């Protein structure tokens, strides 16, 4: 009796142990597979960090399917005075690659960018791919005034020189992105840089994605030219909040006859004398609108408009994209929206 009972018990124990071992092996294999899949995903998707949200959108459109794109500056940020948080500094330092506007555009991030590059992070300056213009090359009210205007302010010449020297910006204008044709060139340079510096990327797929987006930018350039085609030479005159639309003017045959803030940075100021001179220029030119920035204060532009009278202040997306539900949510939307507003304001 005892031997009959002992045999089934032994068999049952063996079966139980075998099942437990199989279950354990299956669980271990599943866990290993999950960990492997998770690890391969993180290894395959490198992190691209981009300073400005304008370039961030461009990079996302081209490479978002192949890498994680992290944009440092949020919508509405003013690139000239933006300061990175400790977390953002760490993200920049940990990036596989870093893409920046360049030309000292990111004034508050220069030390962080330099530190990342010194630590070995590959850095791409988009401005280095395009033909640049100097500040004021697209025209400025100092060079545009008529003889009467020059004579009127001859007594203040020394004072004016001091004011303008205080806010002088030498070198290349960094706002190349207001010209979609130049952005197309920059996008091609970014794609080349990513293909060279990102490990494990499907180069053919990335190249195809980039080429499709570059074609979209080329079409956008033609679309903007068409929108502005009906403006006469006399109407192609811009007064802007600061020197940000020089490349737009260069591309589409406009003249920037004055800026409220006489420089390429919103951190500069404007003297009462400079505003008084600009108000004379606006009256002489018959300019119907002053173009301000959505990402910085339009208080001085509004003050100038009130001084001149019968003139509109139109806000453009100049150095930042708009919110996701705005007409400037992407770079393409931003350029198209700006062109529409400029055409409507100057076309009468």
Sine and cosine of phi, psi and omega as CSV:
sin_phi,cos_phi,sin_psi,cos_psi,sin_omega,cos_omega
0.00,0.00,-0.67,0.75,-0.02,-1.00
-0.92,0.39,-0.64,0.77,0.00,-1.00
-0.92,0.40,-0.59,0.81,0.04,-1.00
-0.89,0.46,-0.63,0.78,-0.03,-1.00
-0.96,0.26,-0.59,0.81,-0.09,-1.00
-0.92,0.38,-0.59,0.81,-0.06,-1.00
-0.91,0.42,-0.75,0.67,0.04,-1.00
-0.88,0.48,-0.61,0.79,0.02,-1.00
-0.89,0.46,-0.68,0.74,0.00,-1.00
-0.90,0.44,-0.68,0.74,0.02,-1.00
-0.89,0.46,-0.70,0.72,-0.02,-1.00
-0.88,0.48,-0.66,0.75,0.00,-1.00
-0.90,0.44,-0.66,0.75,-0.01,-1.00
-0.89,0.45,-0.69,0.72,0.01,-1.00
-0.89,0.46,-0.67,0.74,-0.01,-1.00
-0.89,0.45,-0.70,0.71,0.02,-1.00
-0.90,0.44,-0.64,0.77,0.00,-1.00
-0.90,0.44,-0.68,0.73,0.00,-1.00
-0.91,0.42,-0.66,0.75,-0.01,-1.00
-0.90,0.44,-0.66,0.76,0.00,-1.00
-0.90,0.43,-0.68,0.73,0.02,-1.00
-0.89,0.46,-0.68,0.74,0.02,-1.00
-0.89,0.45,-0.64,0.77,0.01,-1.00
-0.90,0.43,-0.68,0.73,0.02,-1.00
-0.89,0.45,-0.65,0.76,0.00,-1.00
-0.90,0.43,-0.67,0.74,0.00,-1.00
-0.90,0.43,-0.67,0.74,0.01,-1.00
-0.89,0.45,-0.65,0.76,0.01,-1.00
-0.91,0.42,-0.65,0.76,0.01,-1.00
-0.91,0.42,-0.69,0.73,0.00,-1.00
-0.90,0.44,-0.66,0.75,0.02,-1.00
-0.89,0.45,-0.66,0.75,0.01,-1.00
-0.90,0.44,-0.68,0.73,0.01,-1.00
-0.89,0.46,-0.70,0.71,-0.02,-1.00
-0.90,0.43,-0.63,0.78,0.02,-1.00
-0.91,0.42,-0.68,0.73,0.01,-1.00
-0.90,0.44,-0.70,0.72,0.00,-1.00
-0.89,0.45,-0.69,0.73,-0.01,-1.00
-0.92,0.40,-0.63,0.77,-0.02,-1.00
-0.92,0.39,-0.57,0.82,0.03,-1.00
-0.90,0.43,-0.71,0.71,-0.04,-1.00
-0.93,0.36,-0.56,0.83,0.01,-1.00
-0.94,0.33,-0.59,0.80,-0.08,-1.00
-0.96,0.27,-0.54,0.84,-0.07,-1.00
-0.98,-0.18,0.99,-0.14,0.06,-1.00
-0.95,0.30,0.26,-0.97,0.01,-1.00
-0.96,-0.29,0.85,-0.53,0.10,-0.99
-0.98,-0.19,0.85,-0.53,0.06,-1.00
-0.97,-0.23,0.74,-0.67,-0.02,-1.00
-0.82,-0.57,0.68,-0.73,-0.08,-1.00
-0.95,0.30,-0.84,0.54,-0.11,-0.99
-1.00,-0.06,0.46,-0.89,0.01,-1.00
-0.96,0.29,-0.36,0.93,0.07,-1.00
-0.92,0.39,-0.80,0.60,0.05,-1.00
-0.92,0.39,-0.53,0.85,0.04,-1.00
-0.85,0.52,-0.66,0.75,0.03,-1.00
-0.92,0.39,-0.67,0.74,0.02,-1.00
-0.86,0.51,-0.72,0.70,0.00,-1.00
-0.92,0.40,-0.65,0.76,0.02,-1.00
-0.87,0.49,-0.67,0.74,-0.02,-1.00
-0.89,0.45,-0.59,0.81,-0.06,-1.00
-1.00,0.04,-0.64,0.77,-0.21,-0.98
-0.84,-0.54,0.07,1.00,-0.07,-1.00
-0.89,0.45,-0.37,0.93,0.03,-1.00
-0.99,0.12,-0.16,0.99,-0.13,-0.99
-0.86,-0.51,-0.20,0.98,-0.02,-1.00
-0.40,-0.92,0.29,-0.96,0.09,-1.00
-1.00,0.07,0.86,-0.51,-0.02,-1.00
-0.98,-0.20,0.87,-0.49,0.01,-1.00
-0.93,-0.36,0.85,-0.52,0.02,-1.00
-0.98,-0.20,0.79,-0.61,-0.09,-1.00
-0.97,0.25,-0.76,0.65,-0.10,-0.99
-1.00,0.05,0.82,-0.57,0.01,-1.00
-0.97,0.26,0.20,-0.98,0.06,-1.00
-0.85,0.53,0.70,-0.71,0.02,-1.00
1.00,0.00,-0.11,0.99,-0.01,-1.00
-0.95,0.32,0.59,-0.81,0.10,-1.00
-1.00,-0.05,0.93,-0.37,-0.09,-1.00
-0.87,0.49,-0.39,0.92,-0.08,-1.00
-0.96,0.27,-0.44,0.90,-0.02,-1.00
-0.81,-0.59,0.20,0.98,-0.02,-1.00
-0.93,0.35,0.71,-0.70,0.07,-1.00
-0.89,-0.46,0.74,-0.68,-0.02,-1.00
-0.98,0.21,0.57,-0.82,0.11,-0.99
-0.97,0.23,0.18,-0.98,0.04,-1.00
-0.87,0.49,-0.63,0.77,0.02,-1.00
-0.90,0.44,-0.65,0.76,0.00,-1.00
-0.93,0.37,-0.60,0.80,0.08,-1.00
-0.87,0.49,-0.66,0.75,0.03,-1.00
-0.90,0.43,-0.65,0.76,0.03,-1.00
-0.88,0.47,-0.66,0.75,0.02,-1.00
-0.89,0.45,-0.68,0.73,-0.02,-1.00
-0.92,0.39,-0.49,0.87,-0.05,-1.00
-1.00,-0.03,-0.04,1.00,-0.10,-1.00
-0.91,0.41,0.54,-0.84,0.15,-0.99
-0.93,0.36,-0.65,0.76,0.08,-1.00
-0.57,-0.82,0.40,-0.92,0.01,-1.00
-0.80,-0.59,0.78,-0.63,0.01,-1.00
-0.90,-0.44,0.81,-0.59,-0.05,-1.00
-0.80,-0.61,0.32,-0.95,0.07,-1.00
-0.93,0.37,-0.76,0.65,-0.02,-1.00
1.00,0.04,0.00,-1.00,-0.04,-1.00
0.93,0.38,0.46,0.89,-0.02,-1.00
0.88,0.48,0.39,0.92,0.00,-1.00
-0.91,0.41,-0.68,0.73,0.00,-1.00
-1.00,0.08,0.96,0.28,-0.17,-0.99
-0.86,0.51,-0.61,0.79,-0.05,-1.00
-1.00,0.10,-0.04,1.00,-0.04,-1.00
-0.90,-0.43,0.08,1.00,-0.13,-0.99
-0.86,0.51,-0.68,0.73,0.00,-1.00
-0.91,0.41,-0.63,0.77,-0.01,-1.00
-0.92,0.40,-0.68,0.73,0.02,-1.00
-0.90,0.44,-0.70,0.72,0.00,-1.00
-0.89,0.45,-0.64,0.77,0.01,-1.00
-0.91,0.42,-0.67,0.74,0.01,-1.00
-0.89,0.46,-0.68,0.73,0.01,-1.00
-0.90,0.43,-0.64,0.77,0.03,-1.00
-0.90,0.44,-0.51,0.86,0.01,-1.00
-0.99,0.12,0.02,1.00,0.09,-1.00
0.97,-0.23,0.05,1.00,0.03,-1.00
-0.96,0.29,0.81,-0.58,0.07,-1.00
-0.90,0.44,0.80,-0.60,-0.05,-1.00
-0.87,-0.49,0.73,-0.68,0.03,-1.00
-0.89,-0.45,0.84,-0.54,0.07,-1.00
-0.99,-0.14,0.93,-0.36,-0.12,-0.99
-0.88,0.47,-0.55,0.84,-0.07,-1.00
-0.90,0.43,-0.39,0.92,-0.04,-1.00
-0.94,0.34,-0.16,0.99,-0.03,-1.00
-1.00,-0.04,-0.24,0.97,-0.16,-0.99
-0.92,-0.39,0.33,-0.94,0.14,-0.99
-0.97,0.24,0.81,-0.59,-0.11,-0.99
-0.98,-0.20,0.31,-0.95,0.13,-0.99
-0.85,-0.53,0.37,-0.93,0.04,-1.00
-0.99,0.13,0.40,-0.92,0.10,-0.99
-0.84,0.55,0.73,-0.68,0.04,-1.00
0.99,0.12,-0.04,1.00,-0.06,-1.00
-0.92,0.39,-0.42,0.91,0.01,-1.00
-0.99,0.10,0.13,0.99,0.02,-1.00
0.94,-0.33,0.56,-0.83,0.00,-1.00
-0.42,-0.91,0.44,-0.90,-0.12,-0.99
-0.91,0.42,-0.37,0.93,0.03,-1.00
-0.91,0.42,-0.54,0.84,-0.03,-1.00
-0.99,-0.11,-0.14,0.99,-0.18,-0.98
-0.97,-0.23,-0.27,0.96,-0.11,-0.99
-0.90,0.43,0.52,-0.85,0.00,-1.00
-0.99,0.17,0.06,-1.00,-0.08,-1.00
-0.89,0.46,-0.65,0.76,0.01,-1.00
-0.88,0.48,-0.65,0.76,0.00,-1.00
-0.91,0.42,-0.66,0.75,0.01,-1.00
-0.91,0.42,-0.67,0.74,-0.01,-1.00
-0.91,0.41,-0.61,0.79,-0.06,-1.00
-0.87,0.50,-0.56,0.83,-0.08,-1.00
-0.94,-0.33,0.30,0.95,-0.03,-1.00
-0.88,0.48,-0.61,0.79,-0.03,-1.00
-0.91,0.41,-0.37,0.93,-0.05,-1.00
-0.98,-0.17,0.25,0.97,-0.15,-0.99
-0.86,0.51,-0.71,0.71,-0.03,-1.00
-0.90,0.43,-0.66,0.75,0.00,-1.00
-0.90,0.44,-0.66,0.75,-0.02,-1.00
-0.91,0.42,-0.65,0.76,0.00,-1.00
-0.87,0.49,-0.64,0.77,0.01,-1.00
-0.91,0.42,-0.68,0.74,0.00,-1.00
-0.88,0.48,-0.70,0.71,-0.08,-1.00
-0.96,0.29,-0.55,0.83,0.05,-1.00
-0.90,0.44,-0.57,0.82,-0.02,-1.00
-0.87,0.49,-0.53,0.85,-0.06,-1.00
-0.92,-0.39,0.35,0.94,-0.05,-1.00
-0.91,0.42,0.65,-0.76,0.07,-1.00
-0.82,-0.57,0.96,-0.27,0.00,-1.00
-1.00,0.00,0.35,-0.94,0.09,-1.00
1.00,-0.01,-0.21,-0.98,-0.11,-0.99
-0.96,0.29,0.65,-0.76,0.12,-0.99
-0.95,0.32,0.81,-0.58,-0.06,-1.00
-0.99,0.11,-0.07,1.00,-0.14,-0.99
-1.00,0.06,0.71,0.71,-0.06,-1.00
-0.88,0.47,-0.40,0.92,-0.12,-0.99
-0.94,0.35,-0.16,0.99,0.08,-1.00
-0.97,0.26,-0.13,0.99,0.07,-1.00
-0.93,-0.36,0.94,-0.34,-0.03,-1.00
-0.91,0.41,-0.42,0.91,0.05,-1.00
-0.92,0.38,-0.66,0.75,0.07,-1.00
-0.93,0.36,-0.58,0.82,0.05,-1.00
-0.89,0.45,-0.57,0.82,0.05,-1.00
-0.89,0.46,-0.64,0.77,0.05,-1.00
-0.91,0.42,-0.70,0.71,0.02,-1.00
-0.88,0.47,-0.64,0.77,0.00,-1.00
-0.88,0.47,-0.63,0.78,0.04,-1.00
-0.90,0.43,-0.66,0.75,0.05,-1.00
-0.90,0.44,-0.64,0.76,0.03,-1.00
-0.89,0.46,-0.69,0.72,0.00,-1.00
-0.87,0.49,-0.70,0.72,0.04,-1.00
-0.87,0.50,-0.68,0.73,-0.01,-1.00
-0.89,0.45,-0.69,0.72,-0.01,-1.00
-0.91,0.41,-0.67,0.74,0.00,-1.00
-0.89,0.46,-0.58,0.81,-0.01,-1.00
-0.97,0.25,-0.57,0.82,-0.20,-0.98
-0.95,-0.32,-0.17,0.99,0.01,-1.00
-0.99,-0.13,0.86,-0.52,0.02,-1.00
-0.97,0.23,0.63,-0.78,0.12,-0.99
0.98,0.20,0.08,1.00,-0.03,-1.00
-0.98,0.18,0.58,-0.82,0.09,-1.00
-0.97,0.23,0.99,-0.13,-0.15,-0.99
-0.90,0.44,-0.61,0.79,0.00,-1.00
-0.91,0.41,-0.67,0.74,-0.01,-1.00
-0.93,0.38,-0.66,0.76,0.03,-1.00
-0.91,0.42,-0.66,0.75,0.01,-1.00
-0.89,0.45,-0.66,0.75,0.02,-1.00
-0.90,0.43,-0.66,0.75,0.03,-1.00
-0.90,0.44,-0.69,0.72,0.00,-1.00
-0.90,0.43,-0.69,0.72,-0.01,-1.00
-0.88,0.48,-0.63,0.77,0.01,-1.00
-0.90,0.43,-0.66,0.75,0.00,-1.00
-0.95,0.32,-0.63,0.78,0.04,-1.00
-0.88,0.48,-0.63,0.78,0.07,-1.00
-0.89,0.47,-0.61,0.79,0.05,-1.00
-0.90,0.44,-0.63,0.77,0.04,-1.00
-0.92,0.39,-0.61,0.79,0.05,-1.00
-0.90,0.43,-0.66,0.75,0.06,-1.00
-0.91,0.42,-0.61,0.79,0.02,-1.00
-0.89,0.46,-0.66,0.75,0.04,-1.00
-0.85,0.52,-0.71,0.70,0.02,-1.00
-0.91,0.41,-0.61,0.79,0.01,-1.00
-0.90,0.44,-0.68,0.73,0.01,-1.00
-0.90,0.44,-0.71,0.71,0.03,-1.00
-0.85,0.53,-0.63,0.78,0.02,-1.00
-0.92,0.39,-0.67,0.75,0.03,-1.00
-0.86,0.51,-0.58,0.81,-0.11,-0.99
-1.00,-0.08,0.00,1.00,-0.15,-0.99
-0.88,0.48,-0.51,0.86,-0.07,-1.00
-0.99,0.14,-0.16,0.99,0.02,-1.00
-0.96,0.29,0.72,-0.70,0.05,-1.00
-0.98,0.19,0.18,-0.98,0.04,-1.00
-0.86,0.51,-0.64,0.77,-0.01,-1.00
-0.92,0.40,-0.44,0.90,0.00,-1.00
-1.00,0.07,-0.24,0.97,-0.05,-1.00
-1.00,0.09,0.88,0.48,-0.05,-1.00
-0.78,-0.62,0.79,-0.62,-0.05,-1.00
-0.88,-0.47,0.67,-0.74,0.27,-0.96
-0.86,-0.50,0.86,-0.52,-0.11,-0.99
-0.85,-0.52,0.24,-0.97,-0.04,-1.00
-0.91,0.42,-0.70,0.71,0.17,-0.99
-0.52,-0.85,0.04,-1.00,-0.14,-0.99
-0.97,0.24,1.00,0.04,-0.05,-1.00
-0.81,-0.59,-0.32,0.95,-0.08,-1.00
-0.95,-0.32,0.44,0.90,0.03,-1.00
-0.88,0.47,-0.65,0.76,0.00,-1.00
-0.95,0.31,-0.58,0.81,0.10,-1.00
-0.87,0.49,-0.72,0.70,0.00,-1.00
-0.90,0.44,-0.66,0.76,-0.01,-1.00
-0.90,0.44,-0.63,0.78,-0.05,-1.00
-0.96,0.29,-0.64,0.77,-0.16,-0.99
-0.91,-0.40,0.37,0.93,0.13,-0.99
0.88,0.48,0.74,0.67,0.15,-0.99
-0.97,-0.26,0.21,-0.98,0.13,-0.99
-0.81,-0.59,0.79,-0.62,0.10,-0.99
-1.00,0.03,0.97,-0.24,-0.09,-1.00
-1.00,0.02,-0.17,0.99,0.02,-1.00
-0.10,-0.99,0.47,-0.88,0.10,-0.99
-0.77,-0.64,0.66,-0.75,-0.01,-1.00
-0.89,0.45,-0.72,0.69,0.11,-0.99
-0.98,-0.19,0.92,-0.39,-0.15,-0.99
-0.97,0.23,0.93,0.37,0.02,-1.00
0.00,-1.00,0.08,-1.00,-0.03,-1.00
-1.00,-0.01,0.06,1.00,-0.03,-1.00
-0.82,-0.57,0.66,-0.76,0.05,-1.00
-0.96,0.29,-0.14,0.99,0.05,-1.00
-0.99,0.16,-0.19,0.98,0.10,-0.99
-0.96,0.28,0.14,-0.99,0.04,-1.00
-0.83,-0.55,0.07,-1.00,0.03,-1.00
-0.77,-0.64,0.76,-0.64,0.01,-1.00
-0.99,0.16,0.34,-0.94,0.05,-1.00
-0.88,0.48,-0.60,0.80,0.01,-1.00
-0.89,0.45,-0.69,0.72,0.00,-1.00
-0.90,0.44,-0.65,0.76,0.03,-1.00
-0.91,0.40,-0.61,0.79,0.03,-1.00
-0.90,0.44,-0.66,0.75,0.03,-1.00
-0.91,0.42,-0.67,0.75,-0.03,-1.00
-0.91,0.41,-0.59,0.81,0.04,-1.00
-0.89,0.46,-0.58,0.81,0.07,-1.00
-0.91,0.42,-0.66,0.75,0.00,-1.00
-0.90,0.44,-0.69,0.72,-0.02,-1.00
-0.88,0.48,-0.67,0.74,0.02,-1.00
-0.91,0.42,-0.71,0.70,-0.04,-1.00
-0.89,0.46,-0.60,0.80,-0.05,-1.00
-0.99,0.13,-0.31,0.95,-0.07,-1.00
0.92,0.39,0.58,0.82,-0.05,-1.00
-0.94,0.35,0.80,-0.60,-0.06,-1.00
-1.00,0.07,-0.19,0.98,-0.08,-1.00
-0.47,-0.88,0.52,-0.85,0.17,-0.99
-0.93,-0.36,0.74,-0.67,-0.07,-1.00
-0.98,-0.19,0.90,-0.43,-0.02,-1.00
-0.98,-0.20,0.02,-1.00,-0.06,-1.00
-0.95,-0.32,0.67,-0.74,0.08,-1.00
-0.94,0.33,-0.37,0.93,-0.10,-1.00
-0.99,-0.13,0.08,1.00,0.04,-1.00
-0.55,-0.84,0.20,-0.98,-0.08,-1.00
-0.90,0.43,0.64,-0.77,0.07,-1.00
-0.96,-0.28,0.32,0.95,-0.09,-1.00
-0.87,0.49,-0.71,0.71,-0.01,-1.00
-0.93,0.37,-0.61,0.79,0.05,-1.00
-0.89,0.46,-0.65,0.76,0.02,-1.00
-0.92,0.38,-0.60,0.80,0.06,-1.00
-0.88,0.48,-0.69,0.72,0.03,-1.00
-0.89,0.45,-0.69,0.73,0.00,-1.00
-0.88,0.47,-0.65,0.76,0.03,-1.00
-0.91,0.42,-0.59,0.81,0.00,-1.00
-0.92,0.38,-0.68,0.73,-0.05,-1.00
-0.97,0.22,-0.68,0.73,-0.03,-1.00
0.99,0.13,0.53,-0.84,0.04,-1.00
0.81,0.59,0.74,0.67,0.03,-1.00
-0.59,-0.81,0.61,-0.80,-0.08,-1.00
-0.99,-0.11,0.58,-0.81,0.17,-0.99
-0.97,-0.24,0.89,-0.46,-0.06,-1.00
-0.92,-0.40,0.83,-0.55,0.00,-1.00
-1.00,0.03,0.76,-0.66,0.04,-1.00
-0.90,-0.44,0.40,-0.92,0.13,-0.99
-0.99,0.14,0.98,-0.20,-0.12,-0.99
-0.97,-0.23,-0.76,0.65,-0.09,-1.00
-0.82,-0.57,0.14,0.99,0.06,-1.00
-0.47,-0.88,0.54,-0.84,0.15,-0.99
-0.93,0.36,0.17,-0.99,0.08,-1.00
-0.99,-0.12,0.02,-1.00,0.05,-1.00
-0.88,0.48,0.26,-0.96,-0.08,-1.00
-0.88,0.47,-0.42,0.91,-0.01,-1.00
-0.99,-0.16,0.20,0.98,-0.02,-1.00
-0.99,-0.10,0.08,-1.00,0.05,-1.00
-1.00,0.03,0.27,0.96,0.09,-1.00
-0.75,-0.66,0.56,0.83,-0.10,-0.99
-0.95,0.32,-0.45,0.89,0.04,-1.00
-0.81,-0.58,0.20,-0.98,0.02,-1.00
-0.87,0.49,-0.70,0.71,0.00,-1.00
-0.88,0.48,-0.71,0.70,0.03,-1.00
-0.87,0.49,-0.67,0.74,-0.03,-1.00
-0.87,0.49,-0.75,0.66,-0.02,-1.00
-0.90,0.43,-0.69,0.72,0.00,-1.00
-0.89,0.46,-0.71,0.71,0.00,-1.00
-0.88,0.47,-0.70,0.71,0.01,-1.00
-0.87,0.49,-0.69,0.72,-0.01,-1.00
-0.89,0.45,-0.65,0.76,0.03,-1.00
-0.88,0.47,-0.69,0.72,-0.03,-1.00
-0.93,0.37,-0.64,0.77,0.01,-1.00
-0.91,0.41,-0.70,0.71,0.00,-1.00
-0.88,0.48,-0.67,0.74,-0.02,-1.00
-0.94,0.35,-0.66,0.75,-0.05,-1.00
-0.94,0.33,-0.61,0.79,-0.07,-1.00
-1.00,-0.04,-0.32,0.95,-0.05,-1.00
-0.98,0.18,-0.28,0.96,0.03,-1.00
0.98,0.22,0.00,0.00,0.00,0.00
